[in-house]
């Protein structure tokens, strides 16, 4: 151990550019590959989302049957898209704990060496989760559309084309109301994994700390020549820090987390400051950044980015 319980990962290498699928990891990794293929469409849907604010305002200011019907019909199409986001989050919730469990070993360094493809898949999921939540924050119309839909459901219960009915609408409403819904879903699934056994409770946080530290080391030591792979590593590092912060009572910013947090924050602030969403994720998507236990130097670093 080095520092405040941080594992020295200078001898750990994960080939994020080329990790061959093999052995017991192959089936799980192929499942994640299918999800990641779908995730591109999810991001495109979210990025291209256009809210129904105009039709909703018209229906609210002049609530004629025609205006209300028009608003509901256009909102209904958007709700189908929002439902796609929610259903995809359930798929992510299902597979992500299995990835973490594969690396939750007594010897986390050996687990990473033996299961490199798993580590890469975790990085890809975290990358997607950050991207989704970054864009979602810029789409307040998602929640407004869904709120109007729920209020209007009673009048349209007989509509045979309804995909989302009242029983599931409440769950989707909770999902979409979260500032970072995908990360919240991931934290929920990870917490359930922690609670399955005392061993998981000890080992799973170490897996997330290991991911953060390995990705930090790979970028700082310039293991990859291309920007794309380095960016995947940095985003996976930030994603694992945010997730760790959500599942740990002490948070990610204290020494006992096992994360080399000061160097991780320095890397983001000094080398990737133009990627403002990464700084924002560490400041605003974590739960413990504003705690008194967060070292002043880390607070000053993150708050130095305008």
C-alpha positions, -999 to 999 in steps of 0.1 A, spaced: 0 0 0 11 36 -6 -3 69 6 -35 65 26 -40 29 17 -38 35 -20 -26 4 -40 5 10 -61 -7 2 -97 25 12 -115 30 -24 -125 -7 -29 -137 -15 -26 -174 -49 -29 -190 -48 -28 -228 -78 -5 -235 -70 -6 -272 -70 -43 -278 -84 -67 -252 -93 -101 -267 -124 -118 -255 -117 -152 -242 -126 -178 -215 -152 -172 -189 -153 -135 -197 -164 -139 -233 -201 -143 -228 -204 -114 -204 -183 -91 -225 -203 -99 -256 -235 -90 -237 -219 -57 -228 -208 -51 -264 -245 -55 -275 -255 -30 -249 -228 -5 -260 -240 -9 -296 -275 1 -285 -261 29 -263 -251 48 -294 -287 50 -304 -297 60 -269 -272 89 -269 -285 100 -304 -321 100 -292 -312 120 -261 -290 145 -280 -317 150 -306 -346 152 -281 -370 181 -288 -394 189 -260 -431 196 -265 -431 229 -245 -450 249 -271 -479 224 -274 -480 219 -236 -482 257 -230 -509 260 -255 -529 233 -238 -524 248 -204 -532 284 -214 -562 274 -236 -574 240 -224 -597 231 -253 -602 194 -260 -584 199 -293 -554 216 -277 -552 190 -250 -555 161 -275 -528 176 -297 -504 181 -267 -509 146 -254 -503 130 -288 -470 148 -293 -459 142 -257 -468 105 -261 -441 101 -287 -415 117 -265 -426 95 -236 -419 64 -257 -384 78 -261 -381 85 -224 -393 49 -217 -364 37 -240 -340 55 -217 -355 40 -186 -356 4 -200 -320 8 -211 -310 18 -176 -325 -14 -163 -303 -34 -187 -273 -15 -174 -283 -22 -138 -285 -59 -146 -251 -63 -162 -229 -38 -144 -228 -56 -110 -217 -88 -129 -187 -69 -143 -177 -56 -109 -181 -90 -93 -157 -105 -118 -129 -82 -105 -139 -84 -68 -111 -107 -57 -87 -109 -27 -59 -98 -51 -74 -70 -71 -42 -65 -91 -42 -101 -103 -79 -99 -110 -73 -69 -133 -45 -87 -151 -66 -119 -155 -97 -101 -167 -85 -72 -188 -116 -73 -211 -139 -69 -181 -120 -38 -170 -124 -23 -205 -161 -31 -205 -165 -13 -171 -147 17 -186 -171 17 -216 -202 16 -194 -189 44 -172 -181 64 -203 -217 60 -216 -232 68 -182 -213 101 -180 -222 110 -215 -259 103 -210 -261 123 -177 -241 152 -192 -266 156 -220 -296 149 -198 -287 179 -176 -292 201 -207 -327 187 -215 -351 200 -188 -379 193 -213 -376 156 -206 -391 160 -171 -416 187 -182 -430 164 -210 -432 135 -187 -449 155 -159 -476 167 -184 -480 131 -196 -487 118 -161 -512 145 -153 -530 137 -186 -530 99 -183 -564 97 -165 -582 113 -195 -565 89 -220 -565 56 -201 -585 40 -230 -558 49 -256 -548 15 -271 -514 29 -282 -501 38 -247 -468 22 -241 -463 36 -206 -493 32 -183 -498 45 -148 -481 17 -129 -448 21 -147 -451 58 -151 -443 63 -114 -410 45 -117 -400 63 -149 -409 96 -132 -385 89 -104 -358 79 -129 -361 110 -150 -364 134 -120 -328 125 -110 -302 151 -121 -279 122 -131 -303 93 -137 -279 67 -152 -253 72 -125 -281 70 -99 -292 37 -114 -257 24 -114 -252 34 -78 -284 16 -69 -273 -16 -86 -238 -14 -71 -252 -8 -36 -273 -39 -40 -242 -59 -49 -224 -45 -19 -252 -57 4 -252 -92 -10 -223 -103 12 -196 -88 36 -170 -98 10 -186 -77 -16 -189 -49 8 -152 -49 12 -140 -58 -23 -163 -39 -47 -153 -4 -35 -117 -15 -40 -125 -25 -76 -138 10 -83 -107 26 -66 -85 3 -87 -102 14 -119 -96 50 -110 -60 45 -101 -52 23 -131 -67 47 -156 -49 76 -139 -16 57 -142 -22 47 -178 -28 83 -189 -1 99 -168 25 74 -180 14 79 -216 7 43 -223 -15 51 -253 -6 74 -282 -41 82 -293 -65 108 -278 -95 85 -280 -81 58 -257 -67 84 -233 -101 101 -231 -118 67 -224 -94 62 -196 -100 97 -181 -137 94 -184 -136 59 -168 -115 74 -140 -140 102 -133 -169 78 -136 -155 54 -111 -147 82 -87 -183 95 -89 -197 60 -85 -174 53 -55 -186 85 -40 -222 74 -42 -217 40 -27 -193 49 1 -204 65 33 -170 83 35 -169 93 -1 -142 94 -27 -123 125 -16 -108 112 16 -75 93 19 -91 61 32 -110 57 -1 -79 42 -16 -82 65 -47 -53 86 -56 -77 115 -56 -54 144 -56 -35 133 -87 -68 123 -104 -82 158 -98 -49 174 -109 -50 154 -141 -86 165 -149 -80 202 -140 -46 207 -156 -47 184 -186 -84 181 -194 -98 215 -182 -113 220 -217 -135 190 -210 -157 210 -186 -182 181 -180 -155 161 -163 -148 189 -138 -185 194 -133 -190 156 -127 -165 157 -99 -180 189 -84 -217 184 -89 -224 147 -95 -206 135 -64 -223 135 -30 -193 143 -8 -174 171 -25 -189 197 -3 -182 177 29 -158 192 55 -137 160 51 -127 169 15 -92 183 16 -90 220 10 -64 215 -17 -88 193 -37 -117 218 -33 -94 247 -44 -83 227 -75 -118 219 -87 -131 254 -79 -103 270 -98 -119 260 -131 -143 287 -141 
